[in-house]
Amino acid sequence: MRKEFFINCYYHPVTSAIGQCKYCQRGLCPECAAVVDDVLACKGRHEDEVHQLEQLTARNLFQAKRVRSVYMRNAAFYGMVGAAFAGFGWWQLKWLGLQAMLFIALGLFLLYAAAANYFEGRKYK
């Protein structure tokens, strides 16, 4: 058996709420609700605060996209440089010996950094 949960308006307790204020999470009836940036706010009380929250959310989403592009750019750079170092070390292994191993190790470390940046960048969408 499923229980239905209905919320009433905080300011008019006998009236059913149509939603909640994004700022204070109180139930609001149509008379008390104001639509601010496609979300509900307490009319005359929290409209400015909800508008500021929506602006902050939009700014955070924009920044997340910028962060993703930085991680992907770093991944591409580290991948190319890492492949060049590892390839050069492998190619020069018989002539440089232990010095070539340093190039290979550095290249592998850069490839690891490229993979780490790539997977971290995938978190931001």
Secondary structure, 3 states (H helix, E strand, C coil): CCCCCCCECCCCCCCECCEECCCCCCEECCCCEEEECCEEEECCCCHHHHHHHHHHHHHHHHHHHHHHHHHHHHHHHHHHHHHHHHHHHHHCHHHHCHHHHHHHHHHHHHHHHHHHHHHHHCCCC
